[in-house]
Amino acid sequence: MSDLNNRELLEAVGAAYDEQQMLAVRQMTREVIQQIAREVKPGMVEEDAVEMAKDLLADRGMLRGWHDVYVRFGRNTTKTFGEASDPGVVLGHNDIFLIDIGPTWQDWEGDGGDTFVTGDDPQMARCAADAREIFHQVRRHWQATQATGKALYELAIAAAEQRGWVLNMDLSGHRLADFPHAAGYEGPMADIEFKPSRQLWVLEIHIRNVEHSFGAFFEDMLLEDRFFA
């Protein structure tokens, strides 16, 4: 059997795994994303926003992360995970920015992302909204069916195309667990050939416009509707 079919292997957890603590860290992660977003203002330089985000995470005891802190402005919202931002980008009054954080708190990992706009640019606002809507469309399909990780991302590609966006498949979901999840599996959810289990995986949606001038991102755990009320 291929490892990509091996649920037991790919969904293994460590000795510190605790579902309730994972959900608590998820809530903390969502809260700090909103807190960072409230502090981001037009005229800020992206590098200063990243430092501000790190300070807010440190205040919550969550600065240690399993990946870097990303706050991306404008054209940098098209960058994929791990890619360096163009330096010195200033947030405009009609602009878009995304936040992507992967903090750990004690033994447990968090991960989440969202996109926000300044001003009233309709295409940027639609892009941010569509990233969330595609996330929930795919998540509800996961909830209602036995779709594999691979099938979920096939749906996400089609959903993005229907809305006029391009889905970045370099960000295509992954495990989350007690730290470090990479001890179990560090590949993409889009490759797995079984239905991913609730709360052990994050679904990532990163879309970009055809001109590649801006994009939007939304990321959260695969969970039931009641967690998004």
N, C-alpha and C positions, 0 to 999 in steps of 0.2 A: 504494500500500500504506500502511495506517495505520502510524504510528510504533509503535503497540503490537504490531504484527506484525513489526517490524524488529529481529530479533535482533542483527544486526551493529551497528546504531546503539546499541541499549540495553545491549549487553554490551561496548561499547568500553572499553578501559583506557588509562591514561596511560603515559608513557615509563618511569616507575619501577616499573611493575607487575611483581611477582615472586610466583608462586604459593607457593613455599616460605616466603617471608617473611610472606605473608598467613596461612599456616597457623601459623607460629611466633607471630605476634601473636594469633591466635585462642587458642592454648594459654595465652599470658600473660594474656589477658583472662579465660578460664575460671578460671585460678588466682587472680587477684586478686578475682574475685567471691566465691570461697570464703573468701579471706582476710578480706574485708570482713564476710562473714556471721559468721565466728567472733568478730569484735569487737563485733557488735551484741548488746546485752543488754537485757532488760526494765528499764524505768526510764529508758532513754535518750530524749532529745528528738530528733525526726527531724532537725532542723537540725544537731545535733551529730554525728549519724551521717553526714550528707552531708560535713561537714568532715573527719571521720575518713577517709572513703572517698577524698576528694581527697588527703589526706596519703599514704595508701598508694599511690595512683596516682603521685603525685609521686616517691615513693621508687623506683619502677620506671621513671622517665623517661617515664611515660605520661599525665601530667596533661593535656597538650593533647588535647582531644577534639573530635570533629566534632559532638557534642551534649553537653548538660549531664549532670552526674552525678546520677542519681536513686537515692535510697534512700527508700522510701515505707513508712510505718507505717499499720496499721489501715485506717481509712476512706479514707486517701489512696491505698491500693492500687487503688481504682477509677478514679483519675484517668488521663486519656489523655496521650499524649506531648505535652510542651510546656505542659501545664496546670499552674498553680501548686498546690502542696500547701496544704491548710489549715495555718496556722502552729501551732506548739506542741504537735503531737501526740506523746504519750508512748507508747512501746511497752509493752504489758501483758504479764502472765505467761502468759496464754492469748491469743495474738495472732498476727498474720501480717505479714510485711514482704517487700518485693521490692527487687531491685537491678537497675538498668539502666544500663550504662555503654557509651560509644562512644569509647574512647581511640584515639589514634594513637601509633605508635611509629616514629620517624624518618619514612619516607615512606608507611607502610602503616597502614590502618585496622583496628581491631578493633571488635567489637560483640557484646554478649551480655547476657543477663538470666536471673534465676532467682528463685524465691520460697521463703521459709523460714517456719517456724512456731516459736513458743515455746509451751510447755505442751502440752496434749493435746486441744484443741478438734477434734472429729472432722470438722466441716464445713470448717474452715480447712485441716486436713491433707489432706482429699480434694481441695479446690480446688487446692492447690499440686501435688499428685500428678497431678491431671487435666490441668493446664496442660502438664506434661511429657509425659504419655501422648498427648494430642492432637497435640502437636508431633511425636512419633515416629510416630504413625499417619499423619499427613499426609506426613511425610518419607519413610516407607517406600512410600507410594503414589507419591510423586514418583520414587523410585528404581526402582519396578517398572513404571511406565507412561510414557506421553508426555503426561501431564496438563499443561495450561497453568497459569500462575500464577493465572488466574481460577478454573480448575477446582479447584485446590488449596484455595483459600479457600472455595469452595462446600462442599467436604468438611469443612473446619474448622468452618464454621458448623453443619453438621449434626452433627458429632461433639460439639460443645459442647452443642447442644440435647439430644442423647441423654443427656447426663450431667447435665442440669438447669441448665446455665450459659448465659450470654449472651456471645457473642464480640464483642469491641470491634473493629470494622472500621476504626477510625481508626489502628490498629496492624496493618498487613496486609502486612508484608514489604517489602524494598527492596534495592537494589544495595549492594555493598561492594567496595572496590577500593583502588588506591593513591590517596592523598588528593589532591583531594576526589572522591568517587564522583559527587557531584551534577553534575560536569562532563559525565558521560555520561548519567545519568538519575536524577532525584530523586523520581520518582513511586512509587506502591506496586506491589509485585509482584502484588497481587491484580488489577491491571488488564491485565497483559501476556497476549498471546494466542499464546504459544509456551511450550515447556517451558523453565523457567529452568535455566541451566547450573550444574553443581556449583561450589561455593566462591565464585561471583560474587554470590550472593544470600543474604540471611538470611531465615529464616522466623520470624515473630513470632506468638505465641499469647498474647493477653490476654483472660482470662475474668473475669466478674463474676457474683455471685449476683443473683437476680431482685430482691431488695430493695435492691441497689446499696450494700450496707454493707461489702463486702470483695471483693477480687479476687486474681488470681494471674497471673503472667507468666513465660513462658519464651521465650528467643530464642537462636538459634545459626545457623551457616552450614548451608546445604543440602549435606550430605556423606553418604557411604556409612556403613553400619553399623559398619565397623571403627573409625571415628573416635569412636564412642560406647561402645566396649567398656569 
